[in-house]
Amino acid sequence: MQIHENFPLKPYNSFCIDVKARFFNMFPSVEDLEENLMIYAEYPVFILGGGSNILFTRDYEGCVLKNEIKGMELQHEDEEHVYVKVGAGENWHQFVLHCIGRDWAGVENLSLIPGNVGAAPIQNIGAYGVELDDVFWSLEAFHVYERRVHTFTRTDCEFGYRDSIFKNRYKDEFVILSVTFQLRKKPIFHTSYGAITEEIEKMGEKELSIKSVSHAVINIRRSKLPDPDVIPNAGSFFKNPEVPNEKYEELKAKFPDIVAYPLAKGTVKLAAGWMIEQCGWKGHRKGDAGCHDKQALVLVNYGNARGEEILELSDKILRSVNKKFGITLEREVNIV
Ligand SMILES: Cc1cc2nc3c(=O)[nH]c(=O)nc-3n(C[C@H](O)[C@H](O)[C@H](O)COP(=O)(O)OP(=O)(O)OC[C@H]3O[C@@H](n4cnc5c(N)ncnc54)[C@H](O)[C@@H]3O)c2cc1C
């Protein structure tokens, strides 16, 4: 087995932070994973996917293991659904394209989300009115201490908004090996969120299809979000906070333009980006660490920012939002 020491992680994180891992390796199978876990048993281990939801703040004094388990396999089908098992190391968007090419519906609204399939359940990825939860069937994950594979159903995963059991109770305990999806043979379209319908009309598409929804989502995403290959970033840095109706009414009285989305169970989701903008951060830049000038929710690295500088900026944003609105934002990006 090849062992990489003092390995540069800059090409492996979408923030392009220039840090090193004491050890680095890739694992294309569960056997390779097990072998690596044995070799590096005395060091901390960090499981890496596509590196698009991570902020490295220092060199990693342990072993970074990159998941390279591949494969997309149709497991079985019934009248309404297909069940597809996908290796955790597959690129998420390539999986979406694979489904669209076969007319399997359910993931078209999740087009162009960076990263790999194995990380998707960790924060229950979501966009344009759809979450992973809606198409999830089961997953297989390796327990790093017990050294055996467990199967998790949808209920086991305790999915929530950008949340799952793997971010809480089982944090750093499991390595996801594969995810099985339940996709529909006949689509149910979700076009009310964002400007999907308008975009489809603009594209001159006569009929709603899985393909046209995917194209519309891709166009909207490209126009709104900075491309990490051009301006390094990790997407939304903060979650949109959920508050009780009473808190929302209180804020609305003070800030009539506040942007919010009503949820079930008497709560409201507040647009964190709007609050950050109101605090004057949109377009702010100090050194190479900045808050994007079109999307205040996205923090960016304009060149050689250190992870600590971006973290410091996020701290200042947290404090000012708290001072102005009395709301404590939560980071969506994983700080390492
Ligand atoms: C431009 C941009 C736009 C984005 N838009 C969205 C969006 O619309 N919706 C959304 O939900 N997210 C979005 N994201 C965030 C990101 O794409 C997702 O969180 C994605 O699932 C991260 O995948 P990854 O493979 O890059 O994970 P990584 O960044 O490599 O890892 C993220 C976390 O998961 C853990 N992990 C990774 N793989 C495994 C595994 N196999 N087993 C166990 N743990 C693992 C890591 O240890 C880490 O803690 C965006 C990011 C960018 C850069």
The ligand as an ORCA input file, in Angstrom:
! r2SCAN-3c Opt
* xyz 0 1
  C     -20.881     25.840     -4.743
  C     -21.496     24.916     -3.725
  C     -22.871     24.761     -3.680
  C     -23.465     23.897     -2.749
  N     -24.810     23.765     -2.756
  C     -25.414     22.932     -1.872
  C     -26.840     22.772     -1.885
  O     -27.566     23.333     -2.717
  N     -27.395     21.946     -0.951
  C     -26.633     21.276     -0.032
  O     -27.207     20.541      0.782
  N     -25.285     21.411     -0.011
  C     -24.661     22.218     -0.901
  N     -23.291     22.371     -0.881
  C     -22.501     21.648      0.158
  C     -21.906     20.306     -0.337
  O     -21.960     20.210     -1.730
  C     -22.653     19.106      0.261
  O     -22.656     19.179      1.662
  C     -22.040     17.775     -0.160
  O     -22.856     16.702      0.236
  C     -20.629     17.571      0.409
  O     -20.094     16.428     -0.220
  P     -18.535     16.138     -0.197
  O     -18.347     14.770     -0.781
  O     -17.797     17.236     -0.848
  O     -18.253     16.091      1.356
  P     -16.945     16.539      2.128
  O     -16.854     18.025      2.104
  O     -15.771     15.792      1.647
  O     -17.292     16.055      3.610
  C     -18.337     16.669      4.339
  C     -18.484     15.951      5.682
  O     -18.947     14.621      5.467
  C     -18.007     13.659      5.948
  N     -17.986     12.564      4.972
  C     -17.761     12.663      3.643
  N     -17.901     11.461      3.056
  C     -18.202     10.571      4.036
  C     -18.449      9.163      4.077
  N     -18.432      8.417      2.984
  N     -18.716      8.591      5.276
  C     -18.732      9.328      6.402
  N     -18.505     10.661      6.435
  C     -18.242     11.268      5.269
  C     -16.687     14.389      6.073
  O     -15.861     13.783      7.053
  C     -17.158     15.790      6.434
  O     -17.424     15.868      7.807
  C     -22.659     23.196     -1.821
  C     -21.262     23.353     -1.876
  C     -20.681     24.184     -2.814
  C     -19.194     24.303     -2.886
*
